[in-house]
Amino acid sequence: MDLILGPFADARLATLGPGDLDLYEAMLDQNDQDLIGYVLGQIAPPPDLAPLLGRIAGHARDRLATGT
């Protein structure tokens, strides 16, 4: 998860609003096995975290596609 969350945090954390920062913090309380399942679409995420996890997954896909 560090390889997914680290680049997302570097690129986007400063632009998140207070509500999204609270969700990000709540997301970090999830265990890594669940988080990777959420990001990979293997497990349905908690509804309140779904939009943020979707952005994180999208960011990871974009990085993979561009090789950055």
PDB file of N, H, CA, C and O in Angstrom:
ATOM      1  N   MET A   1       0.825  -1.190   0.000  1.00  0.00           N
ATOM      2  CA  MET A   1       0.000   0.000   0.000  1.00  0.00           C
ATOM      3  C   MET A   1       0.869   1.253   0.000  1.00  0.00           C
ATOM      4  O   MET A   1       0.447   2.299  -0.494  1.00  0.00           O
ATOM      5  N   ASP A   2       2.070   1.158   0.546  1.00  0.00           N
ATOM      6  H   ASP A   2       2.413   0.309   0.947  1.00  0.00           H
ATOM      7  CA  ASP A   2       2.953   2.325   0.531  1.00  0.00           C
ATOM      8  C   ASP A   2       3.246   2.789  -0.888  1.00  0.00           C
ATOM      9  O   ASP A   2       3.357   3.989  -1.140  1.00  0.00           O
ATOM     10  N   LEU A   3       3.373   1.837  -1.823  1.00  0.00           N
ATOM     11  H   LEU A   3       3.284   0.863  -1.618  1.00  0.00           H
ATOM     12  CA  LEU A   3       3.664   2.194  -3.214  1.00  0.00           C
ATOM     13  C   LEU A   3       2.479   2.835  -3.911  1.00  0.00           C
ATOM     14  O   LEU A   3       2.647   3.493  -4.938  1.00  0.00           O
ATOM     15  N   ILE A   4       1.291   2.653  -3.372  1.00  0.00           N
ATOM     16  H   ILE A   4       1.155   2.118  -2.538  1.00  0.00           H
ATOM     17  CA  ILE A   4       0.088   3.267  -3.930  1.00  0.00           C
ATOM     18  C   ILE A   4      -0.221   4.576  -3.208  1.00  0.00           C
ATOM     19  O   ILE A   4      -0.446   5.606  -3.842  1.00  0.00           O
ATOM     20  N   LEU A   5      -0.228   4.526  -1.882  1.00  0.00           N
ATOM     21  H   LEU A   5      -0.045   3.689  -1.366  1.00  0.00           H
ATOM     22  CA  LEU A   5      -0.621   5.710  -1.104  1.00  0.00           C
ATOM     23  C   LEU A   5       0.445   6.790  -1.092  1.00  0.00           C
ATOM     24  O   LEU A   5       0.115   7.976  -1.076  1.00  0.00           O
ATOM     25  N   GLY A   6       1.720   6.409  -1.099  1.00  0.00           N
ATOM     26  H   GLY A   6       1.989   5.445  -1.112  1.00  0.00           H
ATOM     27  CA  GLY A   6       2.795   7.406  -1.066  1.00  0.00           C
ATOM     28  C   GLY A   6       2.733   8.377  -2.235  1.00  0.00           C
ATOM     29  O   GLY A   6       2.694   9.589  -2.022  1.00  0.00           O
ATOM     30  N   PRO A   7       2.724   7.871  -3.474  1.00  0.00           N
ATOM     31  CA  PRO A   7       2.641   8.783  -4.610  1.00  0.00           C
ATOM     32  C   PRO A   7       1.340   9.594  -4.641  1.00  0.00           C
ATOM     33  O   PRO A   7       1.345  10.763  -5.029  1.00  0.00           O
ATOM     34  N   PHE A   8       0.235   8.975  -4.236  1.00  0.00           N
ATOM     35  H   PHE A   8       0.231   8.026  -3.921  1.00  0.00           H
ATOM     36  CA  PHE A   8      -1.024   9.728  -4.167  1.00  0.00           C
ATOM     37  C   PHE A   8      -0.880  10.876  -3.179  1.00  0.00           C
ATOM     38  O   PHE A   8      -1.246  12.012  -3.484  1.00  0.00           O
ATOM     39  N   ALA A   9      -0.352  10.585  -2.005  1.00  0.00           N
ATOM     40  H   ALA A   9      -0.056   9.663  -1.757  1.00  0.00           H
ATOM     41  CA  ALA A   9      -0.188  11.620  -0.983  1.00  0.00           C
ATOM     42  C   ALA A   9       0.743  12.722  -1.483  1.00  0.00           C
ATOM     43  O   ALA A   9       0.461  13.905  -1.293  1.00  0.00           O
ATOM     44  N   ASP A  10       1.842  12.345  -2.114  1.00  0.00           N
ATOM     45  H   ASP A  10       2.072  11.384  -2.269  1.00  0.00           H
ATOM     46  CA  ASP A  10       2.780  13.347  -2.639  1.00  0.00           C
ATOM     47  C   ASP A  10       2.119  14.263  -3.658  1.00  0.00           C
ATOM     48  O   ASP A  10       2.354  15.471  -3.662  1.00  0.00           O
ATOM     49  N   ALA A  11       1.291  13.683  -4.520  1.00  0.00           N
ATOM     50  H   ALA A  11       1.100  12.702  -4.517  1.00  0.00           H
ATOM     51  CA  ALA A  11       0.688  14.452  -5.613  1.00  0.00           C
ATOM     52  C   ALA A  11      -0.586  15.180  -5.224  1.00  0.00           C
ATOM     53  O   ALA A  11      -0.862  16.255  -5.758  1.00  0.00           O
ATOM     54  N   ARG A  12      -1.376  14.623  -4.302  1.00  0.00           N
ATOM     55  H   ARG A  12      -1.152  13.751  -3.868  1.00  0.00           H
ATOM     56  CA  ARG A  12      -2.724  15.153  -4.114  1.00  0.00           C
ATOM     57  C   ARG A  12      -3.107  15.558  -2.694  1.00  0.00           C
ATOM     58  O   ARG A  12      -4.101  16.260  -2.510  1.00  0.00           O
ATOM     59  N   LEU A  13      -2.354  15.139  -1.700  1.00  0.00           N
ATOM     60  H   LEU A  13      -1.546  14.568  -1.849  1.00  0.00           H
ATOM     61  CA  LEU A  13      -2.766  15.385  -0.321  1.00  0.00           C
ATOM     62  C   LEU A  13      -2.941  16.870  -0.029  1.00  0.00           C
ATOM     63  O   LEU A  13      -3.872  17.256   0.678  1.00  0.00           O
ATOM     64  N   ALA A  14      -2.065  17.698  -0.560  1.00  0.00           N
ATOM     65  H   ALA A  14      -1.309  17.385  -1.134  1.00  0.00           H
ATOM     66  CA  ALA A  14      -2.136  19.137  -0.295  1.00  0.00           C
ATOM     67  C   ALA A  14      -3.381  19.779  -0.900  1.00  0.00           C
ATOM     68  O   ALA A  14      -3.765  20.878  -0.500  1.00  0.00           O
ATOM     69  N   THR A  15      -4.012  19.107  -1.856  1.00  0.00           N
ATOM     70  H   THR A  15      -3.700  18.214  -2.181  1.00  0.00           H
ATOM     71  CA  THR A  15      -5.191  19.690  -2.509  1.00  0.00           C
ATOM     72  C   THR A  15      -6.506  19.176  -1.919  1.00  0.00           C
ATOM     73  O   THR A  15      -7.578  19.642  -2.303  1.00  0.00           O
ATOM     74  N   LEU A  16      -6.431  18.220  -0.990  1.00  0.00           N
ATOM     75  H   LEU A  16      -5.560  17.842  -0.678  1.00  0.00           H
ATOM     76  CA  LEU A  16      -7.655  17.688  -0.391  1.00  0.00           C
ATOM     77  C   LEU A  16      -8.237  18.681   0.611  1.00  0.00           C
ATOM     78  O   LEU A  16      -7.505  19.323   1.364  1.00  0.00           O
ATOM     79  N   GLY A  17      -9.543  18.795   0.609  1.00  0.00           N
ATOM     80  H   GLY A  17     -10.138  18.273  -0.002  1.00  0.00           H
ATOM     81  CA  GLY A  17     -10.225  19.641   1.572  1.00  0.00           C
ATOM     82  C   GLY A  17     -10.305  18.961   2.928  1.00  0.00           C
ATOM     83  O   GLY A  17      -9.941  17.793   3.063  1.00  0.00           O
ATOM     84  N   PRO A  18     -10.780  19.688   3.934  1.00  0.00           N
ATOM     85  CA  PRO A  18     -10.840  19.139   5.292  1.00  0.00           C
ATOM     86  C   PRO A  18     -11.643  17.840   5.400  1.00  0.00           C
ATOM     87  O   PRO A  18     -11.232  16.921   6.109  1.00  0.00           O
ATOM     88  N   GLY A  19     -12.772  17.754   4.713  1.00  0.00           N
ATOM     89  H   GLY A  19     -13.106  18.501   4.138  1.00  0.00           H
ATOM     90  CA  GLY A  19     -13.574  16.536   4.764  1.00  0.00           C
ATOM     91  C   GLY A  19     -12.846  15.345   4.167  1.00  0.00           C
ATOM     92  O   GLY A  19     -12.875  14.244   4.717  1.00  0.00           O
ATOM     93  N   ASP A  20     -12.185  15.580   3.024  1.00  0.00           N
ATOM     94  H   ASP A  20     -12.162  16.475   2.577  1.00  0.00           H
ATOM     95  CA  ASP A  20     -11.432  14.503   2.391  1.00  0.00           C
ATOM     96  C   ASP A  20     -10.212  14.106   3.221  1.00  0.00           C
ATOM     97  O   ASP A  20      -9.834  12.935   3.254  1.00  0.00           O
ATOM     98  N   LEU A  21      -9.607  15.072   3.881  1.00  0.00           N
ATOM     99  H   LEU A  21      -9.915  16.023   3.854  1.00  0.00           H
ATOM    100  CA  LEU A  21      -8.483  14.737   4.763  1.00  0.00           C
ATOM    101  C   LEU A  21      -8.944  13.864   5.923  1.00  0.00           C
ATOM    102  O   LEU A  21      -8.232  12.948   6.336  1.00  0.00           O
ATOM    103  N   ASP A  22     -10.133  14.145   6.449  1.00  0.00           N
ATOM    104  H   ASP A  22     -10.711  14.888   6.114  1.00  0.00           H
ATOM    105  CA  ASP A  22     -10.690  13.293   7.504  1.00  0.00           C
ATOM    106  C   ASP A  22     -10.942  11.879   6.981  1.00  0.00           C
ATOM    107  O   ASP A  22     -10.666  10.899   7.672  1.00  0.00           O
ATOM    108  N   LEU A  23     -11.466  11.778   5.759  1.00  0.00           N
ATOM    109  H   LEU A  23     -11.690  12.574   5.197  1.00  0.00           H
ATOM    110  CA  LEU A  23     -11.688  10.464   5.153  1.00  0.00           C
ATOM    111  C   LEU A  23     -10.363   9.743   4.904  1.00  0.00           C
ATOM    112  O   LEU A  23     -10.262   8.533   5.107  1.00  0.00           O
ATOM    113  N   TYR A  24      -9.362  10.482   4.468  1.00  0.00           N
ATOM    114  H   TYR A  24      -9.444  11.464   4.303  1.00  0.00           H
ATOM    115  CA  TYR A  24      -8.044   9.888   4.228  1.00  0.00           C
ATOM    116  C   TYR A  24      -7.491   9.314   5.529  1.00  0.00           C
ATOM    117  O   TYR A  24      -6.948   8.209   5.549  1.00  0.00           O
ATOM    118  N   GLU A  25      -7.630  10.067   6.602  1.00  0.00           N
ATOM    119  H   GLU A  25      -8.071  10.964   6.586  1.00  0.00           H
ATOM    120  CA  GLU A  25      -7.166   9.593   7.899  1.00  0.00           C
ATOM    121  C   GLU A  25      -7.944   8.347   8.333  1.00  0.00           C
ATOM    122  O   GLU A  25      -7.353   7.397   8.845  1.00  0.00           O
ATOM    123  N   ALA A  26      -9.248   8.348   8.133  1.00  0.00           N
ATOM    124  H   ALA A  26      -9.728   9.120   7.717  1.00  0.00           H
ATOM    125  CA  ALA A  26     -10.065   7.183   8.473  1.00  0.00           C
ATOM    126  C   ALA A  26      -9.666   5.985   7.613  1.00  0.00           C
ATOM    127  O   ALA A  26      -9.648   4.850   8.089  1.00  0.00           O
ATOM    128  N   MET A  27      -9.346   6.242   6.349  1.00  0.00           N
ATOM    129  H   MET A  27      -9.360   7.164   5.962  1.00  0.00           H
ATOM    130  CA  MET A  27      -8.928   5.175   5.460  1.00  0.00           C
ATOM    131  C   MET A  27      -7.634   4.537   5.951  1.00  0.00           C
ATOM    132  O   MET A  27      -7.461   3.324   5.843  1.00  0.00           O
ATOM    133  N   LEU A  28      -6.733   5.340   6.486  1.00  0.00           N
ATOM    134  H   LEU A  28      -6.874   6.326   6.574  1.00  0.00           H
ATOM    135  CA  LEU A  28      -5.467   4.814   6.972  1.00  0.00           C
ATOM    136  C   LEU A  28      -5.641   3.883   8.165  1.00  0.00           C
ATOM    137  O   LEU A  28      -4.734   3.116   8.489  1.00  0.00           O
ATOM    138  N   ASP A  29      -6.794   3.941   8.818  1.00  0.00           N
ATOM    139  H   ASP A  29      -7.531   4.563   8.555  1.00  0.00           H
ATOM    140  CA  ASP A  29      -7.082   3.029   9.929  1.00  0.00           C
ATOM    141  C   ASP A  29      -7.494   1.643   9.446  1.00  0.00           C
ATOM    142  O   ASP A  29      -7.564   0.710  10.245  1.00  0.00           O
ATOM    143  N   GLN A  30      -7.768   1.494   8.151  1.00  0.00           N
ATOM    144  H   GLN A  30      -7.711   2.252   7.501  1.00  0.00           H
ATOM    145  CA  GLN A  30      -8.126   0.190   7.581  1.00  0.00           C
ATOM    146  C   GLN A  30      -6.860  -0.662   7.471  1.00  0.00           C
ATOM    147  O   GLN A  30      -5.757  -0.128   7.357  1.00  0.00           O
ATOM    148  N   ASN A  31      -7.022  -1.970   7.506  1.00  0.00           N
ATOM    149  H   ASN A  31      -7.918  -2.404   7.598  1.00  0.00           H
ATOM    150  CA  ASN A  31      -5.812  -2.790   7.341  1.00  0.00           C
ATOM    151  C   ASN A  31      -5.428  -2.870   5.866  1.00  0.00           C
ATOM    152  O   ASN A  31      -6.273  -2.749   4.978  1.00  0.00           O
ATOM    153  N   ASP A  32      -4.142  -3.074   5.630  1.00  0.00           N
ATOM    154  H   ASP A  32      -3.456  -3.173   6.351  1.00  0.00           H
ATOM    155  CA  ASP A  32      -3.611  -3.046   4.266  1.00  0.00           C
ATOM    156  C   ASP A  32      -4.236  -4.109   3.367  1.00  0.00           C
ATOM    157  O   ASP A  32      -4.440  -3.862   2.179  1.00  0.00           O
ATOM    158  N   GLN A  33      -4.544  -5.290   3.912  1.00  0.00           N
ATOM    159  H   GLN A  33      -4.378  -5.491   4.877  1.00  0.00           H
ATOM    160  CA  GLN A  33      -5.140  -6.340   3.086  1.00  0.00           C
ATOM    161  C   GLN A  33      -6.505  -5.900   2.553  1.00  0.00           C
ATOM    162  O   GLN A  33      -6.848  -6.190   1.407  1.00  0.00           O
ATOM    163  N   ASP A  34      -7.273  -5.209   3.373  1.00  0.00           N
ATOM    164  H   ASP A  34      -6.994  -4.974   4.304  1.00  0.00           H
ATOM    165  CA  ASP A  34      -8.553  -4.701   2.892  1.00  0.00           C
ATOM    166  C   ASP A  34      -8.344  -3.562   1.900  1.00  0.00           C
ATOM    167  O   ASP A  34      -9.006  -3.511   0.864  1.00  0.00           O
ATOM    168  N   LEU A  35      -7.433  -2.655   2.210  1.00  0.00           N
ATOM    169  H   LEU A  35      -6.895  -2.697   3.052  1.00  0.00           H
ATOM    170  CA  LEU A  35      -7.192  -1.503   1.327  1.00  0.00           C
ATOM    171  C   LEU A  35      -6.793  -1.947  -0.075  1.00  0.00           C
ATOM    172  O   LEU A  35      -7.308  -1.418  -1.060  1.00  0.00           O
ATOM    173  N   ILE A  36      -5.894  -2.897  -0.175  1.00  0.00           N
ATOM    174  H   ILE A  36      -5.475  -3.327   0.625  1.00  0.00           H
ATOM    175  CA  ILE A  36      -5.477  -3.330  -1.512  1.00  0.00           C
ATOM    176  C   ILE A  36      -6.651  -3.963  -2.257  1.00  0.00           C
ATOM    177  O   ILE A  36      -6.791  -3.785  -3.467  1.00  0.00           O
ATOM    178  N   GLY A  37      -7.484  -4.692  -1.540  1.00  0.00           N
ATOM    179  H   GLY A  37      -7.370  -4.836  -0.557  1.00  0.00           H
ATOM    180  CA  GLY A  37      -8.684  -5.254  -2.161  1.00  0.00           C
ATOM    181  C   GLY A  37      -9.631  -4.173  -2.654  1.00  0.00           C
ATOM    182  O   GLY A  37     -10.219  -4.307  -3.727  1.00  0.00           O
ATOM    183  N   TYR A  38      -9.787  -3.105  -1.882  1.00  0.00           N
ATOM    184  H   TYR A  38      -9.310  -2.996  -1.010  1.00  0.00           H
ATOM    185  CA  TYR A  38     -10.635  -1.985  -2.295  1.00  0.00           C
ATOM    186  C   TYR A  38     -10.072  -1.322  -3.546  1.00  0.00           C
ATOM    187  O   TYR A  38     -10.796  -1.078  -4.511  1.00  0.00           O
ATOM    188  N   VAL A  39      -8.771  -1.034  -3.520  1.00  0.00           N
ATOM    189  H   VAL A  39      -8.183  -1.232  -2.737  1.00  0.00           H
ATOM    190  CA  VAL A  39      -8.133  -0.323  -4.639  1.00  0.00           C
ATOM    191  C   VAL A  39      -8.159  -1.166  -5.911  1.00  0.00           C
ATOM    192  O   VAL A  39      -8.345  -0.633  -7.005  1.00  0.00           O
ATOM    193  N   LEU A  40      -7.975  -2.467  -5.772  1.00  0.00           N
ATOM    194  H   LEU A  40      -7.824  -2.899  -4.883  1.00  0.00           H
ATOM    195  CA  LEU A  40      -7.981  -3.351  -6.943  1.00  0.00           C
ATOM    196  C   LEU A  40      -9.384  -3.733  -7.398  1.00  0.00           C
ATOM    197  O   LEU A  40      -9.546  -4.401  -8.419  1.00  0.00           O
ATOM    198  N   GLY A  41     -10.401  -3.312  -6.643  1.00  0.00           N
ATOM    199  H   GLY A  41     -10.270  -2.770  -5.813  1.00  0.00           H
ATOM    200  CA  GLY A  41     -11.775  -3.623  -7.007  1.00  0.00           C
ATOM    201  C   GLY A  41     -12.188  -5.039  -6.674  1.00  0.00           C
ATOM    202  O   GLY A  41     -13.184  -5.532  -7.203  1.00  0.00           O
ATOM    203  N   GLN A  42     -11.446  -5.699  -5.810  1.00  0.00           N
ATOM    204  H   GLN A  42     -10.636  -5.298  -5.381  1.00  0.00           H
ATOM    205  CA  GLN A  42     -11.756  -7.066  -5.428  1.00  0.00           C
ATOM    206  C   GLN A  42     -12.744  -7.132  -4.268  1.00  0.00           C
ATOM    207  O   GLN A  42     -13.435  -8.135  -4.091  1.00  0.00           O
ATOM    208  N   ILE A  43     -12.808  -6.069  -3.486  1.00  0.00           N
ATOM    209  H   ILE A  43     -12.247  -5.254  -3.630  1.00  0.00           H
ATOM    210  CA  ILE A  43     -13.694  -5.975  -2.331  1.00  0.00           C
ATOM    211  C   ILE A  43     -14.416  -4.633  -2.422  1.00  0.00           C
ATOM    212  O   ILE A  43     -13.800  -3.614  -2.733  1.00  0.00           O
ATOM    213  N   ALA A  44     -15.701  -4.634  -2.155  1.00  0.00           N
ATOM    214  H   ALA A  44     -16.201  -5.462  -1.902  1.00  0.00           H
ATOM    215  CA  ALA A  44     -16.438  -3.364  -2.128  1.00  0.00           C
ATOM    216  C   ALA A  44     -15.998  -2.559  -0.906  1.00  0.00           C
ATOM    217  O   ALA A  44     -16.033  -3.061   0.218  1.00  0.00           O
ATOM    218  N   PRO A  45     -15.584  -1.313  -1.127  1.00  0.00           N
ATOM    219  CA  PRO A  45     -15.135  -0.499   0.004  1.00  0.00           C
ATOM    220  C   PRO A  45     -16.320   0.019   0.815  1.00  0.00           C
ATOM    221  O   PRO A  45     -17.455   0.019   0.339  1.00  0.00           O
ATOM    222  N   PRO A  46     -16.046   0.459   2.039  1.00  0.00           N
ATOM    223  CA  PRO A  46     -17.112   1.118   2.801  1.00  0.00           C
ATOM    224  C   PRO A  46     -17.631   2.310   1.987  1.00  0.00           C
ATOM    225  O   PRO A  46     -16.836   3.036   1.390  1.00  0.00           O
ATOM    226  N   PRO A  47     -18.939   2.518   1.957  1.00  0.00           N
ATOM    227  CA  PRO A  47     -19.512   3.569   1.111  1.00  0.00           C
ATOM    228  C   PRO A  47     -18.912   4.956   1.346  1.00  0.00           C
ATOM    229  O   PRO A  47     -18.742   5.722   0.398  1.00  0.00           O
ATOM    230  N   ASP A  48     -18.595   5.282   2.582  1.00  0.00           N
ATOM    231  H   ASP A  48     -18.733   4.660   3.353  1.00  0.00           H
ATOM    232  CA  ASP A  48     -18.049   6.613   2.846  1.00  0.00           C
ATOM    233  C   ASP A  48     -16.640   6.787   2.294  1.00  0.00           C
ATOM    234  O   ASP A  48     -16.219   7.910   2.018  1.00  0.00           O
ATOM    235  N   LEU A  49     -15.908   5.690   2.129  1.00  0.00           N
ATOM    236  H   LEU A  49     -16.249   4.777   2.353  1.00  0.00           H
ATOM    237  CA  LEU A  49     -14.540   5.765   1.611  1.00  0.00           C
ATOM    238  C   LEU A  49     -14.452   5.521   0.110  1.00  0.00           C
ATOM    239  O   LEU A  49     -13.407   5.761  -0.493  1.00  0.00           O
ATOM    240  N   ALA A  50     -15.532   5.048  -0.496  1.00  0.00           N
ATOM    241  H   ALA A  50     -16.382   4.854  -0.006  1.00  0.00           H
ATOM    242  CA  ALA A  50     -15.510   4.657  -1.909  1.00  0.00           C
ATOM    243  C   ALA A  50     -15.037   5.770  -2.853  1.00  0.00           C
ATOM    244  O   ALA A  50     -14.198   5.500  -3.712  1.00  0.00           O
ATOM    245  N   PRO A  51     -15.539   7.013  -2.733  1.00  0.00           N
ATOM    246  CA  PRO A  51     -15.067   8.043  -3.664  1.00  0.00           C
ATOM    247  C   PRO A  51     -13.566   8.322  -3.544  1.00  0.00           C
ATOM    248  O   PRO A  51     -12.880   8.464  -4.556  1.00  0.00           O
ATOM    249  N   LEU A  52     -13.064   8.399  -2.329  1.00  0.00           N
ATOM    250  H   LEU A  52     -13.622   8.283  -1.507  1.00  0.00           H
ATOM    251  CA  LEU A  52     -11.638   8.651  -2.125  1.00  0.00           C
ATOM    252  C   LEU A  52     -10.816   7.475  -2.645  1.00  0.00           C
ATOM    253  O   LEU A  52      -9.806   7.678  -3.319  1.00  0.00           O
ATOM    254  N   LEU A  53     -11.231   6.264  -2.345  1.00  0.00           N
ATOM    255  H   LEU A  53     -12.051   6.098  -1.798  1.00  0.00           H
ATOM    256  CA  LEU A  53     -10.505   5.093  -2.828  1.00  0.00           C
ATOM    257  C   LEU A  53     -10.539   5.016  -4.348  1.00  0.00           C
ATOM    258  O   LEU A  53      -9.580   4.548  -4.962  1.00  0.00           O
ATOM    259  N   GLY A  54     -11.622   5.464  -4.961  1.00  0.00           N
ATOM    260  H   GLY A  54     -12.401   5.845  -4.462  1.00  0.00           H
ATOM    261  CA  GLY A  54     -11.693   5.523  -6.415  1.00  0.00           C
ATOM    262  C   GLY A  54     -10.666   6.485  -6.991  1.00  0.00           C
ATOM    263  O   GLY A  54     -10.037   6.201  -8.010  1.00  0.00           O
ATOM    264  N   ARG A  55     -10.502   7.626  -6.331  1.00  0.00           N
ATOM    265  H   ARG A  55     -11.013   7.858  -5.503  1.00  0.00           H
ATOM    266  CA  ARG A  55      -9.480   8.594  -6.791  1.00  0.00           C
ATOM    267  C   ARG A  55      -8.077   8.023  -6.616  1.00  0.00           C
ATOM    268  O   ARG A  55      -7.214   8.210  -7.474  1.00  0.00           O
ATOM    269  N   ILE A  56      -7.852   7.331  -5.508  1.00  0.00           N
ATOM    270  H   ILE A  56      -8.553   7.180  -4.811  1.00  0.00           H
ATOM    271  CA  ILE A  56      -6.539   6.727  -5.272  1.00  0.00           C
ATOM    272  C   ILE A  56      -6.266   5.655  -6.322  1.00  0.00           C
ATOM    273  O   ILE A  56      -5.166   5.594  -6.871  1.00  0.00           O
ATOM    274  N   ALA A  57      -7.246   4.816  -6.604  1.00  0.00           N
ATOM    275  H   ALA A  57      -8.140   4.865  -6.159  1.00  0.00           H
ATOM    276  CA  ALA A  57      -7.089   3.777  -7.624  1.00  0.00           C
ATOM    277  C   ALA A  57      -6.839   4.399  -8.997  1.00  0.00           C
ATOM    278  O   ALA A  57      -5.995   3.919  -9.753  1.00  0.00           O
ATOM    279  N   GLY A  58      -7.562   5.454  -9.316  1.00  0.00           N
ATOM    280  H   GLY A  58      -8.248   5.844  -8.702  1.00  0.00           H
ATOM    281  CA  GLY A  58      -7.356   6.144 -10.590  1.00  0.00           C
ATOM    282  C   GLY A  58      -5.966   6.734 -10.707  1.00  0.00           C
ATOM    283  O   GLY A  58      -5.341   6.673 -11.766  1.00  0.00           O
ATOM    284  N   HIS A  59      -5.492   7.298  -9.630  1.00  0.00           N
ATOM    285  H   HIS A  59      -6.000   7.348  -8.770  1.00  0.00           H
ATOM    286  CA  HIS A  59      -4.146   7.863  -9.619  1.00  0.00           C
ATOM    287  C   HIS A  59      -3.116   6.759  -9.852  1.00  0.00           C
ATOM    288  O   HIS A  59      -2.168   6.946 -10.614  1.00  0.00           O
ATOM    289  N   ALA A  60      -3.296   5.616  -9.203  1.00  0.00           N
ATOM    290  H   ALA A  60      -4.066   5.464  -8.583  1.00  0.00           H
ATOM    291  CA  ALA A  60      -2.374   4.488  -9.379  1.00  0.00           C
ATOM    292  C   ALA A  60      -2.418   3.974 -10.818  1.00  0.00           C
ATOM    293  O   ALA A  60      -1.373   3.675 -11.396  1.00  0.00           O
ATOM    294  N   ARG A  61      -3.612   3.867 -11.401  1.00  0.00           N
ATOM    295  H   ARG A  61      -4.461   4.110 -10.931  1.00  0.00           H
ATOM    296  CA  ARG A  61      -3.734   3.415 -12.805  1.00  0.00           C
ATOM    297  C   ARG A  61      -3.036   4.391 -13.747  1.00  0.00           C
ATOM    298  O   ARG A  61      -2.331   3.976 -14.666  1.00  0.00           O
ATOM    299  N   ASP A  62      -3.234   5.689 -13.517  1.00  0.00           N
ATOM    300  H   ASP A  62      -3.807   6.026 -12.770  1.00  0.00           H
ATOM    301  CA  ASP A  62      -2.591   6.693 -14.373  1.00  0.00           C
ATOM    302  C   ASP A  62      -1.068   6.602 -14.285  1.00  0.00           C
ATOM    303  O   ASP A  62      -0.374   6.697 -15.297  1.00  0.00           O
ATOM    304  N   ARG A  63      -0.563   6.419 -13.082  1.00  0.00           N
ATOM    305  H   ARG A  63      -1.127   6.341 -12.260  1.00  0.00           H
ATOM    306  CA  ARG A  63       0.896   6.291 -12.896  1.00  0.00           C
ATOM    307  C   ARG A  63       1.414   5.058 -13.624  1.00  0.00           C
ATOM    308  O   ARG A  63       2.461   5.109 -14.271  1.00  0.00           O
ATOM    309  N   LEU A  64       0.687   3.953 -13.522  1.00  0.00           N
ATOM    310  H   LEU A  64      -0.163   3.911 -12.997  1.00  0.00           H
ATOM    311  CA  LEU A  64       1.087   2.719 -14.175  1.00  0.00           C
ATOM    312  C   LEU A  64       1.071   2.894 -15.695  1.00  0.00           C
ATOM    313  O   LEU A  64       1.977   2.430 -16.387  1.00  0.00           O
ATOM    314  N   ALA A  65       0.048   3.557 -16.207  1.00  0.00           N
ATOM    315  H   ALA A  65      -0.688   3.934 -15.645  1.00  0.00           H
ATOM    316  CA  ALA A  65      -0.081   3.744 -17.665  1.00  0.00           C
ATOM    317  C   ALA A  65       1.027   4.630 -18.230  1.00  0.00           C
ATOM    318  O   ALA A  65       1.484   4.424 -19.354  1.00  0.00           O
ATOM    319  N   THR A  66       1.455   5.619 -17.438  1.00  0.00           N
ATOM    320  H   THR A  66       1.084   5.786 -16.525  1.00  0.00           H
ATOM    321  CA  THR A  66       2.483   6.541 -17.931  1.00  0.00           C
ATOM    322  C   THR A  66       3.890   6.140 -17.517  1.00  0.00           C
ATOM    323  O   THR A  66       4.872   6.712 -17.989  1.00  0.00           O
ATOM    324  N   GLY A  67       3.980   5.151 -16.630  1.00  0.00           N
ATOM    325  H   GLY A  67       3.182   4.686 -16.247  1.00  0.00           H
ATOM    326  CA  GLY A  67       5.289   4.680 -16.185  1.00  0.00           C
ATOM    327  C   GLY A  67       5.998   5.635 -15.249  1.00  0.00           C
ATOM    328  O   GLY A  67       7.224   5.611 -15.143  1.00  0.00           O
ATOM    329  N   THR A  68       5.217   6.496 -14.554  1.00  0.00           N
ATOM    330  H   THR A  68       4.221   6.516 -14.640  1.00  0.00           H
ATOM    331  CA  THR A  68       5.853   7.430 -13.623  1.00  0.00           C
ATOM    332  C   THR A  68       5.671   7.004 -12.193  1.00  0.00           C
ATOM    333  O   THR A  68       6.145   7.682 -11.282  1.00  0.00           O
TER     334      THR A  68
END
